Amino acid sequence: MKLVFIGADHEVTGSCHYLEASGKHILVDYGMEQGVNVFENAPLPVDEGMIDYVFLTHAHIDHSGLLPLLYAKGFRGSVYTTEASAELCSIMLRDCAHIQMMEAEWKNRKARRSSQIPTMDPLYTMEDAEGLIKRIVPCHYGREVEVCEGVKIRFTDIGHLLGSASIEVWLTEEGKTKKLVFSGDIGNKYHPLLKDPAPTAEADYVVMESTYGNRLHTTEKPDYVQELASILKETFDRGGNVVIPSFAVGRTQEMLYFLRKIKVGRMVEGHEDFPVYVDSPLAVEATGIFHHNELECFDEEAMELVRAGINPISFAGLKLTITSDESRDINFNDTPKVIISASGMCEAGRIRHHLKHNLWRPECTILFVGYQAVGTLGRSIVEGAREVRLFGEHIQISAQIRQLVGMSGHADKEGLIDWISAFEEKPKRVFVVHGEDSVCASFVECLRVEHGQKAHAPYSGTEFDLLANKFTYEAQPIPVNKKVRPASGVYARLLSAGQRLLAIITRSDALANKDMAKFADQIISLCDKWEGNGK
């Protein structure tokens, strides 16, 4: 009985874990990497055709995106996930296949124009996506599912995305049973629309994410509606557009929820009837799926509207664009507007066209509302790039670049600790995954020193014997870029703290001068205290 770590180890995307028990080969998630690949990933321990089952935590592509590739390489087992995740996968994996095919066609066309031989094949095809979707087994939250002799699972609402779940897995072999809990992506406590993450009572072993394991979103419940209304008014008064790069599934629906409140409350004085465009066919389909699953997944505030006959994510002035012509027309309309478009990290899709038309305009605002992975266009813009390249053109960045701070589907450090602390007894081991290198290392140190957890942050390829409770192979990091130095221990935690301090400083320009001066004095005093200690 063993657990092997494959993907999202000291990285944030590409989640994948392998289980072997009772003669069965099982994957928990099989996600696509997005942004820069920092460390090389170990291959699957067995051929794809030998995988019997996949347990899927949720539909986001960094957890589900390689499932059609698994099918293309011979997988014919079953994929267990929640009912809402099954519905979302049905549209998201088809969309991903379409992107793979279009990208391959574009690159081959470009090669032919340069008199080169086309060599690009799509990662997988629409037929592969369709074949995989047919193998999905929808499951209810909270019900134990007997997968086969020796393997039992249960899904618990984790509040990250519609249908997202932590997964309890009971494995029995040689008359001994071990229970693992895979957290999936743990939701933010202040998540709009969806319920808060539900705790789990017990586990022998826990595999948990750490995306924001070094960060606190906010000390108080944020007022996103008021902040968003202020950004809209400032931008519309300048005559500009508010462009929101947004994940088509999850974040788009949350933004619609906020915008409905702003519209109903007529909170943007002088622009009460502003139009809102959702320019993503995938987002339009996903919004319909959210409506279908409201009874099982929505929180009490959203359900009050539903019971009153109100759709929480629809309102007057909302325009859903499907065709390419409709998308192009948006930027030839001078009316100040909100444009919500995918992808959320600006790596593909229609958002890149909207950035091309709006980034250079100082009257416009580009509003980021989600995580931006290392190496993505979105990350570059957020970190202060002055110029980007889009469709072969260099575009100067003159628009206002804003973020809804703390607007995340992921729990912050406090939320992560609350979740792991809810277990009635400490697990035998806590494996920390799904976080940037320094974050994984610092969060492990925090769990060990401050919370008494037996925590580890394994690298891809690490193997663990669940019956013997010991590592049988501890993989070493293999950086894709040889200049990368893996972080570790307390030093990683110190680096992480420094990055957090710098982030706070960059957001402090709105403070009163006396508060900024006090903050500066405190930092200088701290530096004076530690000057020379690190030499």
Secondary structure as GFF3:
##gff-version 3
##sequence-region A 1 535
A	DSSP	beta_strand	2	7	.	.	.	ID=ss1
A	DSSP	beta_strand	16	21	.	.	.	ID=ss2
A	DSSP	beta_strand	24	30	.	.	.	ID=ss3
A	DSSP	three_ten_helix	48	50	.	.	.	ID=ss4
A	DSSP	beta_strand	53	55	.	.	.	ID=ss5
A	DSSP	alpha_helix	61	64	.	.	.	ID=ss6
A	DSSP	alpha_helix	67	72	.	.	.	ID=ss7
A	DSSP	beta_strand	78	82	.	.	.	ID=ss8
A	DSSP	alpha_helix	83	113	.	.	.	ID=ss9
A	DSSP	alpha_helix	126	133	.	.	.	ID=ss10
A	DSSP	beta_strand	136	139	.	.	.	ID=ss11
A	DSSP	beta_strand	145	148	.	.	.	ID=ss12
A	DSSP	beta_strand	151	157	.	.	.	ID=ss13
A	DSSP	beta_strand	165	173	.	.	.	ID=ss14
A	DSSP	beta_strand	176	182	.	.	.	ID=ss15
A	DSSP	beta_strand	205	209	.	.	.	ID=ss16
A	DSSP	alpha_helix	224	238	.	.	.	ID=ss17
A	DSSP	beta_strand	242	245	.	.	.	ID=ss18
A	DSSP	alpha_helix	251	264	.	.	.	ID=ss19
A	DSSP	beta_strand	276	279	.	.	.	ID=ss20
A	DSSP	alpha_helix	281	292	.	.	.	ID=ss21
A	DSSP	alpha_helix	294	297	.	.	.	ID=ss22
A	DSSP	alpha_helix	300	307	.	.	.	ID=ss23
A	DSSP	beta_strand	318	321	.	.	.	ID=ss24
A	DSSP	alpha_helix	324	330	.	.	.	ID=ss25
A	DSSP	beta_strand	338	341	.	.	.	ID=ss26
A	DSSP	alpha_helix	351	358	.	.	.	ID=ss27
A	DSSP	beta_strand	365	368	.	.	.	ID=ss28
A	DSSP	alpha_helix	377	382	.	.	.	ID=ss29
A	DSSP	beta_strand	387	390	.	.	.	ID=ss30
A	DSSP	beta_strand	393	396	.	.	.	ID=ss31
A	DSSP	beta_strand	400	403	.	.	.	ID=ss32
A	DSSP	alpha_helix	413	421	.	.	.	ID=ss33
A	DSSP	beta_strand	429	433	.	.	.	ID=ss34
A	DSSP	alpha_helix	437	451	.	.	.	ID=ss35
A	DSSP	beta_strand	455	456	.	.	.	ID=ss36
A	DSSP	beta_strand	463	465	.	.	.	ID=ss37
A	DSSP	beta_strand	470	473	.	.	.	ID=ss38
A	DSSP	alpha_helix	489	506	.	.	.	ID=ss39
A	DSSP	three_ten_helix	508	510	.	.	.	ID=ss40
A	DSSP	alpha_helix	513	530	.	.	.	ID=ss41
###
